[in-house]
Amino acid sequence: MSGAFRRDAATAQAEALRADALAGLAGTPKTLPCKWLYDAEGCRLFEAITRLPEYYPTRTEVRILEESGQDIADAIGPSAAVVEFGPGTGAKAVQLLGALEAPAAYLPVDIAAEWLEEAAARVSAAFPGLKVRPVVADFTLPFDLAGRAAGSRTHLGFFPGSTIGNFEPKEAVAFLRRARASLRPGARLLLGADLVKEAAILEAAYDDPAGVTAAFNLNLLARLNREAGADFDLSAFRHEARWNARLERIEMHLVSQRAHSVMVAEHRFRFEAGESIHTESSHKYRPDRLRALAESAGWRPLKMWSDPEGLFSVWLLES
């Protein structure tokens, strides 16, 4: 990946970050898109979160993929090109590819080029003969895969981690429709979705006593200071996780601890004591609700796998 390409991508990303910050902080309530939580430090902190005892989603999904791997592979069939939306470190892709029969290619898609390289390198090391072709793109928008998976029988979209829960329901439907458009006709999608459960389990998972999730959330303000010309005082905010029972979602907020103002790209924003920035929602699903969501986006649910405790689910959808 050339230095010029990296600079152009970084410039475009910084401009998008500033635009999203100015729009979100001008709203009532104040918001910031959760995708900006994942710079290099944010990704490092999130990986640390996934290893915490309170954070059940990652280990539970990994367990499902491991214990049901052969059944999943049989349902998908041979020679699929795996298109992963937001690959992280590529660890789950390695697990999935190891279960599949003769996968044809691995195409990780993400806006962060440096994390794409890590995921691609990890998969290439695990499967030296596999075609690995990273795609630098915002996977929440349409993107083109033309010619990147020659020789494959079908596209298998892979969207693990319950990232679908970060979208509002209408946005989730829109994402699933765009995914269908980006993938080959007749494609399938392996989708991770977190399930509704006791509030105490959810709140502990998103507000751990070690403070790792708090550091992850507050890192967004550090990123704005560094990349968007902001002057946030991180000590003026605290992390808070809230279970919204009506909407069946966990919300992450950064709560202002005092009245003060902040500059972002030469625009001033006033914060009252107790006012928050809503940085992330994580919707939890009941199976019938997830099924209806997929069907409204044009996907047909084929099968669902879950753990014995009913904490998490993995779905195979067909377009």
N, C-alpha and C positions, 0 to 999 in steps of 0.2 A: 504494500500500500504506500503510495508516494507521499513525500512530505507536503507537496502542494495540495494533494487531496485531503490530507489530514487537516491542514490549515483552513481550507475552504469549509470542510465539515464542521470544524470547531467554531468558525465564525458564524455559520448558519445556526448552529446549536445555541450559541450565546445570544444571538438576536431573538430566537424563538423563546429562550428562557426569559429574557427581559420583557418581551411582549406578554407572555403568560403571567409573569409576576405583576406587571402594571395593571392588567385586566383583572386578575384575581384579587389583588389588594384593594382595588377601587370598589369592589362589590360589597354587598351586605347579605350574609356574613362574608368575611374575608376568606378566600380560599387560595390554594396553590395546587397545581396538578401533581399527582403523586409520581408521575414518571420522572420528575426532576429530583426525586430522592436518590436516584441511582447514578451518582457520579462515582469515580473510583473509590473514594472513601465510603460512600453510601453502600456500594456493592460489597465492600469488605465488611462493613458493619452488619449488613443483612446476612452475609454468610455466617457471621458469628451468631446472629439471632437464630438461624436454623439449627444451631447446635445446642441451644439452651433447653433445659429439661421442660420448661413451661411451653415451649413452642412445638406443638404436636404436628402441624400440617406437613412439614417436610419429611420427617421420619415415617409418618403414617403413609404418605403417598409412595415413598420409596419401598416401604413394606408391601403395599398393594402391587406395585410394579414387579417386585421380586417374586411374591407368592403366586401372582396370576400371570406372570410373564409368558408362559407357554400358551395359556388360553388367549391372551391378548394377541400374541404372534399368529396363532391359528386363525383368529378372527380377521386379521389384517391381510395375511397372505404374503407371498414372496415378492421381491424386486420393487419394494416401495422406496421412493425418495422422501426422506424425512425432512419436513420444513418446520423448524422450531421457531416459534415466536418468542423472542426474549430468552436466549439460552442460558443466561447467567454464566456459570463456570463450565457448562457442558456436562456435568456429572450425570444428570438424569438422562441426557441423550445417550451417553455411553451405556447406561443400564438398559435403555430401550433397544438400542441398536444391537446390543449383545443378545437380546431375546429374539429379534426378528430374523426371518429367513432371507438370506442373501439381499440385504438392503442395497439399493442402487446408488444412493447419494445422501449426503447430509448438507442441508442448506439452512444455516442459522441466520436469523433476521433480527437486527437490532440497530438502534440509532447510535449506540456507543461503539465506535470502531475498535477501541482497545479491548473491550470485553468480548467482542466477536472474535478477535484474534486468539484470546485465551481459550474460548470454547472450541474454536476450530483446531487449535494445537492439541488440545486434550483429546478430541475425537480422532484426529489424525494419528496420534501416538497409539491410541487403543486399536485402531483399524487402519493399518498402513496402506492397504489397497483400496480403501473407500474414497470415492470422489467427495471432497469437502469444499464447498463453495460458499463462503460467507456473503451475505447480502446486507449492505449498509442501507438501512431504510427505517423509517418510523412505521412499525407494523400496525399502528392504529390507523394508518392511511393506506390507500391502495398502493401496491408495488408490483413490479413485473418480474416474473420468474422464467420468462421465455428463454429456452435453450440451456437452462442451467441443470436440467435433470434428464438429459438424453439417455435413453436405454432403460428408464424406469417404467414399471407397469402402471403405477399410480402415484399421486402425491398423498402423503400422510402428514397432515398438519399436526403439530405437537404443541400443546399449550398447557403445560403443567403448573403446579404451584398454586392453583386457585387464583391466578391473576385475573381471571374473568370476573372475580368478585370485586376488583378495584373499579370496575365500570358501573355507572348507574345502569339500571335495567335497560332503558332505551339505548344507551351507549353500547351495552353488551350485545344487544340484537344487531346494532349497526356494525360492530366489530365482526361478529360472526358472519354477517352478510358480506363484508369486505374480504374476509378470509376466504369465503367460497369463491369470490370473484378472482382473487389472486392465485388460488390453487387450480389445478387442472380439473375439468369437468369429471364428475364421478369420484372426486377425492373423498378421503375420510379424515376425520379429526379426532385425535385422542386428547381429551380435555379433563383437567383436574378441577374439581369443585369442592370447596369446603362445605360441610353440612351444619345446619342449625343444631346448637347444643346448649348446655347450661352456661349462663352468663359468666359465672365465676371462672370457668375454664377458659372462655374467650378473653376475658379481661386480663387474666394472668399471662396469656400468650402474647398479648400486645402491650404489656406494661410490666416487664420482668423486674424483679427486685435488684438485679445487678445493674440496671440502668442502661443496658445495651440498646434497647429500643428507643429510649429517650435520647441517647447520643445519635442514633440513626435519624430520628426526626429533627433534632436540632441542627444536624449537619446540613440540612437544606438551607438554613439561614446563613451558615458559613459559606455555602456555595453561592448564594445570592450576593454576599459581600465580595466574594472573589471574582465572580463572572458577570454580575449585573449592576455593578456600581452602587451597592447598598451599604448601609452602615448599621446593620442590626447588632445590638448588644445581646449576645446569646444568654447572658445571665438574667436578662429581663423577661425571659420566657421559660416555661416549664412544659414538659410533655404530659399529655393526658389521653388515656384511652377510654372511650365510652361505648357501652352497648346500647344501641338504639333498638328497642324491642319492637317498635311499630314497623320499622323498615328492615328489621332483621339484619343488622349490619354493625360491625365494630367501626367506630370513627376515631381517627387519630387527630389530635388538636395540639397546637402550640399556643399556650395561654399566656397572655401578657400579665405580668405580676405587678405592674404599676402603670400609671398613665404616662405616656411618652410618645414621641414621634420618631419616625424612621424615614430616611431618604433612600429611594431606589431609582437609579438612573435619572437623577435630578427632579424626581417627583417626591413630595412629602406625604406621608400617611400617618394619621393620628391613631393611636391605640389607647383605649380606656383600660383601667385595671379590670382584669377578668375577661376582657375581650379575647377571642381566639381566632387563629388561622386554622381552618379545616384543611389538613394536608392529605388525608387518605381515608377512603371508605373501603371496608372489606365485607362485601355482602356474603352472607351465609345462605345456603340453599336447602330447600326441601326437595326430594327427588321429583315430585310432580311439578314443582315450579321450574326446575332446571329443564325438564323435558319440554314444558310449554315454551320456555325461552328459546331452546334450540329449534323447535318446530316453527316458531314464528320467524326465524331467520333462514328457513329453508333447509335445515338439517333434519335428518331422520335418526333418532336415537336407536342404535342397534343393541347395545349392551351396557350395563353398569357394573363395576366392581367396587366393593367397599371392604373395610376392615371389620372384624367381629364387633368392635365397640361402636361402630357407626359414626366415627369421627369425620371421615373423609370419603370422597367418591372419585372414581375415574370412569369417564364415559367414552364410548366409541360412537361417533356420529358419522353419517353418510350423506353426501350431498346429492 
